[in-house]
Amino acid sequence: MPQSPTKPFSDVLSGERQAIPPVWMMRQAGRYLPEYREVRAKAGGFLDLCFNPELVAEVTLQPIRRFDFDAAIIFSDILVIPYALGRSVRFEVGEGPRLEPLDDPAKVGTLATQADFGKLAPVFEALSIVRGALGAEIALIGFCGAPWTVATYMVAGHGTPDQARARMMAYRHPEAFAKIIDVLVNNSIEYLLAQLAAGADVLQIFDTWAGVLPPAEFARWSVEPTRRIIEGVRAKVPDAKIIGFPRGAGAQLPSYVEATGVNAVSIDWTAEPAFIRERVQSRAAVQGNLDPLVLITGGTALDRAVDNVMATFAQGRFIFNLGHGIQPETPIAHVEQMLRRVRG
Ligand code: CP3
């Protein structure tokens, strides 16, 4: 499989620290950019945008043109996998995703085991357009949701503050819940491999809701499925570069890194610096972890926060990013300020 020479981002994932860390932002293609809002307005629904290869390529490249980030992430969503599994998935303006709930064993009995990847052909086409348009030094990131986080939306049918429906289902009906997880593991392997074949250089697995699980459940429903996905991808592409984002995993980050074999782990802004340096950055590259709210704030608070992240992590293998996605109300001038500060 052709792997383009994408540095310095890929070099960090191979274990080589860069003097100036590579930078990108989660949700870097999005509503804080006027050029995104313009494309979004003419695309129709959110999924219509996700399945239009030319428009996906355009919004994926917008933040690269404006900020010269070291990585582009393909514009899509983690919920395209339930969609390809034949579940109904809608995005209501101002409300977030709406799915048909999968909240009892009888409903799980109707879940397809094989996704229709023909439905995701526009994602693969967009990856190949973007890879062709990007300079060789910029990495292209493909992604999927971790099974646990995707399952929280599939079970409840929408976003929830505490993922209570999925947690309850995992306690009450562990076999049925394990079936959802297994279906997501198998299809995520296939999906990530197809993204690599279409032009992705690096993969990220988003486990946004990992932090709500007690340790035993975290090991079973977050770590183990992620480990199986990575094993499955590397069975076909042994040197596949993979970043994990188990948001809120805190004290469990070292065991997550150890068990899953990720090349890098994305951390949120609550991470304790010395713990991360000694127990996590010693085993894998670290990505993060500026608080998106200080990026909204700007000024000296932003400068101090950027300096603090750099002083904490830039001595080791490090990718500068936010601790979670950029918020729509973030001023563009603050992103520019952050980049000047990181790049010197
Ligand atoms: O990072 C990027 O620039 C790539 C694009 C991307 C989107 N979603 C676009 C999107 C990525 C990587 C995701 C992942 C995703 N989707 C996650 C995990 C990462 C995270 O942020 O925690 C989750 C939990 C979802 C599910 C999802 N999609 C929710 C809860 C929502 C509604 C909330 C919101 O921000 O509006 C979405 C919609 C969505 N996905 C939008 C974007 C830009 C907003 C919709 C719009 O622009 O109309």
Boltz pocket constraint, residues with backbone or C-beta under 6 A from the ligand:
constraints:
  - pocket:
      binder: B
      contacts: [[A, 25], [A, 26], [A, 27], [A, 28], [A, 29], [A, 30], [A, 31], [A, 40], [A, 46], [A, 73], [A, 74], [A, 75], [A, 76], [A, 77], [A, 78], [A, 79], [A, 91], [A, 95], [A, 96], [A, 97], [A, 143], [A, 145], [A, 149], [A, 159], [A, 206], [A, 208], [A, 325]]
      max_distance: 6.0
